Amino acid sequence: MIMIMSVLSFLVVLVPIDSVLLNRELHSVEIYGRHIYCAPFIGNSIFTLDESYNLIPQTFTDDQSYRIYDFHTTPFAFYINNGRSIEKFYIASGTKETIYSSSDISTFIVTPSEEVIFYERQKRMLVFLDFINQIKLTLDDVNIKDFCFVNNVLYILTKNGILFCDEHGNVFKEEKIPDRFSKIYADSTLVLLFSPDKKYIYAFNPSWKKIELSHGVRDITGNDEFIVILSENGTTLYFYNKSAF
């Protein structure tokens, strides 16, 4: 009985404080500043959610079949990964440039200094670009599911754990994970693991806690107040108090 109670004490069922039904299917979501940005998997626009919960498009290409594997927002630009290249779209001017092209870019991040790190899945290589978009270093023969970068810490999700690295890819800590997941979200106080086929996530702060949800998860973003989850079908945003995690 004692063992059962110990396990159950780390199981939490969360109820959202709000939700927004979207008028289209979306693939990824990000909070930057006071705004929520969303993108479809195939499309030519990044959308901003306004105060009335309308999706306002920012069109970056004429190609309506453009694939958006993931994207990141900075004060003046969107960075977009189409699987073959990472492109930078300047919001004010409407111009676009290619940051780097490769054969199979599965995911990427942009650091606060706007240096790009991306993973080449076929080559099993993590690539670090400098501020002029030249390769400054690589980590070879690594099998990465996903990664993110917060407060100069690179969180790398692998099959069985999380690698905590500095900005040069040097591992200073490892953490085993309690289940297998395909995606990771992290901020200054919290790490979340999730997969589109699961209706639960795991939170690490400072130990693992399983969190049951009433819906599946396609993507997660957050800020100091809220965690925002895009549903498994990409049509609803769920808002949670961050303190609940």
N, C-alpha and C positions, 0 to 999 in steps of 0.2 A: 504493500500500500504506500509506503514511503517513497519508493521509486516512482510509482505512478504519479503521485502528487508533485514530485520534482519535475517530471516531464511536462505535466499540465500547466505548471506555473510559468512556463515559457511559451505557452500557446495563447495568442491574443486574437480576438475577432474584432475587426474594425468596421465602423459604420461611417460613411462619408458625411461631411457637414454640408456639402452641396454637390450638384452635378449639372453639367451642361450638355444637352443633346445637340450634336453638330449636324449641319446640313449636308455633309459629305463624309466619305471615308478617308481618314488620315492615317499616316504611318508613324510619324515621329513628332515629338513635342519638346519645347525648351522654354524655360523662363529666363529672360534677360532684363535686368532692371525691374521695371514695373509692368512689363508686357509679357504675354504668352504668345509664342510663335509655334505654328504647326505646319507640317508639310505632308502631302500625299506621297505614296511610293512612286507613282507615275503622274507627272504634271509639270507645268511650267511656272508655278508660283509658290512662294512661301506666304503663309497667311498669318495675320495678326488678329488676335481676339480682342475686340474693342469692349468698352464698358457695358454695352448692350448685348454682349455675347455674339456679335456678328463677326464673321470671318472676312477680313479685309485683305485682298490679294496684293502681293508685290511680285509682279511678273518679271522674271529674269531671263527668259529665252522664248523664242517663237516655237520651239519644238515641244508640242504638247505630249509627246511620248518620252520626254526626258525622265530618266530614273533617278530618284532621290533616295539613296541608301541611308544617308543620315546628313545632318546639317548642323552648323554652329553659328551663333550670332555674336557679332562684336558691335561696338558703337556705330560704326560706319559701313559695315558690310555683312553679307551672309557668305559663309564658306559651305560649299555643297559637294558631297561625294556621289558621283554617278557610277561608281564601281570601276571605272577606267581612268578617271582623273578627279582631282580636287580643284574646284573652280571657285573664284572669289568674285562676288557680285557687289559692286559699290552702289549703295542705296541711293545716294544723292544724285549721282551722274547717270546711273543706269548702265554703266559699262561693266564688262566681265572679262576676267583674265584667268588663264590656266596656271595654277600654282605648281602642279606636278602631275605627270601621267605615268601610269603603270598598268600591269596586266590584270591585277585582281585586288583592288583595295576594298577590304571588307568593312573597315571602320577607321575613324580618325578623330583626333581632337585638335583644338587650337589653344595654345597656352595664353596667359594674360599678356605676354609680350608678342603675341601673334606669330609664334613659331608653331609649325605643324608637325604632329607625330601621327603616322599611319601604319596600318598593318597590311602587309602583302601576304594574303592567305596561301597562294600557291608556293611561294618561296619560303613560307614560315619565317618571315622576317619583319621585325619592327624597325621602322625607319624614322629617324629624327632629322628634320630639316632646320636650317638656320634661318635668320631673318631675311636673307635674300633667296630663300627657297632652294638652297643647295644642301645635299646630304652632308651632315656633320658626323653622324655615327649610325650604326645599325646594331641590332641584337639579332643574331642568326639562330636558326633551328629552335624557335620557340613556338609552341602551339597555344594561341591566344583565342579565347572566346570573345572578349570585349575588354575595354579599358577606359579609364577616365582620369582626369588630372585636376587635383584640388590642392591649393596651398602648397605648391611645389612638391606634392606627392603624386606619383603615378601609381594608380591602382590597376593591376593587371589580373583579370579573371582567367584562370586556366580550368582544365577539366576537374581538378580536385581541390583547388585552393585559390587564394588571392596572394599575389606578390606585391609588396609595398616597396616602391622604388623611388630613388631621387630623379631629378630631371635628366640625368645621364643614363638612366636605366640600371643603376646599381641597386641590387636588392638588399634592403636592410631589415626586412621582416617578412615572415610568411604566416599565413593563417589557413588552416584547413576549413573547408566549407561543409555544412551538414547535408547538402543535397546538390544535385547537378543543375546548373542554370546556364543560360546563354547570354545574359546581359547584367550589367552592373551600373548602379548610380551611387555617387558619393558626394558629400559636401563636407564642411568642416567638422561636423559632429556625428555623421551618420553614414553607414554603408548599407545599401539595399541590393539584394540579388533577386532576379526575376526571370521568367521565361514566358513566352506567349501562350504556351499550352498548359500553364498552371494557374489555379485560382488561389494561390498563396505566394507570399514572398518571405524572405528572411532578412531581418534587420540585425546589424552588428553595432552595438553601442552600450557597453564595451564587450558584451557577450552576445551569442546568437539567440534570436527570438523569432519563432515562427508566427507569421501573421496571416490569418485566414481572411479572404475577401469574398464579397458576393459577386464578383466579376473576374474575368481574366484580365491580363495585363499585356498591352502591346508596347508601351513605353512609359517612362517615369521621368519627371523633372521636379524641381522644387526650389524654395528659397528659405529665408529664415523663419517664415510663418507657416507655410503650407507645403505639402507634398501633393503633386498633381499627377494623376494616373490616366493615361489614355487606354480605354477599354480594349479587349482583345479583338473586337470587330472594327475598331478605329472610329467609332461614331459617337462616343461619349467621353467627356472629361469628368473625372471624379476628384473632388477636393477633400483633403484630410488635414486636420491639425498636425503639424509636425511633432508637437509634444507627445502625441499619441504613439509615436514610434520609439 
